[in-house]
Amino acid sequence: PCAGATAFMLVARGDGREYRLTLRTEPRVDAPQYQAPFRPGAAWAEHRLALAAFEPRFRGRPVPGAPPLEPARVAILGILIGARQAGPFRLELARLEAV
């Protein structure tokens, strides 16, 4: 379903903090994950994350030489709070799709 996609689009609202959409193309825990940041405000809004915005990382560090993200190979996705921001958070997700 993701073949030919050029971006991932989320509809979200939250607390204004930075979050990251994380994608893995391999189910292995030692595989790099591709991360792109987004910052949802209090109102529902679309966040379009171009494939070029996804950086390959492993345990928080860049992975030089990793292949570009292939949307058709995404096996696992997640959302994490960015930059080690501690404390309570609020994030609501209405939709996530490859576009």
C-alpha positions as CSV (number, residue, x, y, z in Angstrom):
1,P,0.0,0.0,0.0
2,C,3.0,2.4,0.4
3,A,4.6,1.8,-3.0
4,G,5.0,5.0,-4.8
5,A,4.5,7.2,-1.7
6,T,6.5,10.4,-1.4
7,A,5.5,11.3,2.1
8,F,3.7,10.2,5.3
9,M,0.9,12.3,6.5
10,L,-0.4,12.5,10.0
11,V,-3.4,14.3,11.4
12,A,-2.6,15.1,15.0
13,R,-3.0,17.5,17.9
14,G,-1.0,17.7,21.0
15,D,0.9,19.8,23.4
16,G,3.3,21.7,21.1
17,R,6.3,19.4,21.9
18,E,8.4,17.8,19.3
19,Y,7.6,14.2,18.4
20,R,9.2,11.8,15.9
21,L,7.5,9.4,13.6
22,T,9.8,6.3,13.4
23,L,9.7,3.7,10.7
24,R,11.6,0.4,10.3
25,T,12.0,-1.5,7.1
26,E,13.4,-4.6,9.0
27,P,11.7,-6.3,11.9
28,R,15.2,-6.8,13.6
29,V,15.9,-4.8,16.7
30,D,19.4,-4.0,15.4
31,A,18.1,-2.5,12.2
32,P,18.2,1.3,11.7
33,Q,15.0,3.2,12.1
34,Y,14.1,6.2,10.0
35,Q,12.9,9.3,12.0
36,A,11.2,12.5,11.0
37,P,10.1,15.2,13.5
38,F,6.7,16.9,13.8
39,R,5.3,19.3,16.3
40,P,1.5,19.1,16.9
41,G,-0.3,22.1,18.4
42,A,-3.6,22.2,20.3
43,A,-5.7,22.2,17.1
44,W,-6.1,19.2,14.7
45,A,-3.6,19.7,11.8
46,E,-2.0,17.8,9.0
47,H,1.7,17.1,9.2
48,R,3.2,16.0,5.9
49,L,6.6,14.3,6.4
50,A,8.5,14.0,3.1
51,L,10.6,10.9,2.6
52,A,13.7,13.1,2.5
53,A,12.9,14.3,6.1
54,F,13.4,10.8,7.5
55,E,16.9,10.3,8.8
56,P,18.3,6.8,9.4
57,R,19.3,6.4,13.1
58,F,20.3,3.6,15.4
59,R,20.1,4.1,19.2
60,G,19.8,7.9,18.6
61,R,22.8,8.2,16.4
62,P,23.0,8.8,12.6
63,V,23.7,5.8,10.4
64,P,26.0,7.0,7.6
65,G,25.6,5.0,4.3
66,A,22.2,3.6,5.2
67,P,19.9,3.2,2.2
68,P,17.1,5.8,1.7
69,L,13.7,4.9,3.2
70,E,11.6,2.7,1.0
71,P,8.0,3.2,2.0
72,A,6.9,-0.2,0.5
73,R,9.2,-1.9,2.9
74,V,8.0,-0.4,6.2
75,A,7.4,-3.2,8.7
76,I,7.2,-1.3,12.0
77,L,6.2,2.2,13.0
78,G,6.2,4.1,16.2
79,I,6.0,7.6,17.7
80,L,8.4,8.9,20.3
81,I,8.8,12.2,22.0
82,G,11.9,14.0,20.7
83,A,15.0,15.4,22.4
84,R,14.5,13.6,25.7
85,Q,11.8,15.9,26.9
86,A,10.7,14.7,30.3
87,G,7.3,15.0,32.0
88,P,3.7,14.5,31.0
89,F,2.7,14.8,27.4
90,R,-0.4,14.9,25.2
91,L,-0.6,13.6,21.7
92,E,-3.7,12.5,19.8
93,L,-3.5,10.9,16.4
94,A,-6.5,10.8,14.1
95,R,-4.9,9.5,10.9
96,L,-1.5,8.2,9.6
97,E,-1.1,7.3,5.9
98,A,1.5,7.1,3.2
99,V,0.7,9.6,0.4
